[in-house]
Amino acid sequence: MTDARKKVEAQVQREISASPEAVFDAWFDHKVPGNPWNIADKFILDRKVDGLFYWSMKDDAHYGRFLSITRPALVQKTWVSRSTYGEESQVTITFEKQGENTLMRIVHSGLPDKDSGRKHEQGWTYFLDIFLEQFGRIK
């Protein structure tokens, strides 16, 4: 049995063949496969500190607000969904220059220690793998 108060963290990273600026900008472009906005049936994106985001796919909604945005290095936001049982968690995305490439890292903390919380790592892996695969095709 899990303790409902116990929290877990999901971490996923990929090295992408582009500059941090290009990767950062692509992450927010709803036309780019592999970011959450791309698959949304509905989305709202107010890309500024305290700006809200909302995206839904079928009947599964995700929403929160931006805590910090520093182009091209950092995005921090709160995250609420059915899988967090309506509780706020936090997503930190970093874009770190690695030679000619960018190391993109997503850390999602404050997730419930339940299957739904632990599956966030699988979800972020899914997104980043598509983003990595498609990124070379963006012009």
Secondary structure, 3 states (H helix, E strand, C coil): CCCCCCEEEEEEEEEECCCHHHHHHHHCCCCCCCCHHHHCCEEEECCCCCCEEEEEECCEEEEEEEEEEECCCEEEEEEEEHHHCCCCEEEEEEEEEECCEEEEEEEEEEEECCHHHHCHHHHHHHHHHHHHHHHCCCC
